[in-house]
């Protein structure tokens, strides 16, 4: 059984620019997998530690799409697993719609257009 089969909230491929706030400093990164409960990020600008709290800002093009508080649960530099902590229901709904749109037929609008619908 694969790890994704065992997850309560499977992650799906996702690619979006992010900004992390860690210990009061901002760092650039990329969200490469997402679920309604967390995500996998690449951040080469900072070394994250398990248990560290962060704020993750996910962008749609040049503008922020949503912001969520998270906790670092896994680190294999430059990758970090982030569990979303107390995500606003609106953010969880937006993530579900984004994931559904990304998994749909190829004829669906580009992800940037889909994010604009959320």
Buried (B, 14 or more C-beta within 10 A) or exposed (E): EEEEEEEEBBBBEBEBBBBBBBEEEEBEBBBBBBBBBBBBBBBEEBEBEEEBEBEBBBBBEEEEBBBBBBBBEEBEEBBBBBBBEEBEEEBBEBBBBBBEBBEEEEEEEEBEEBBEEB
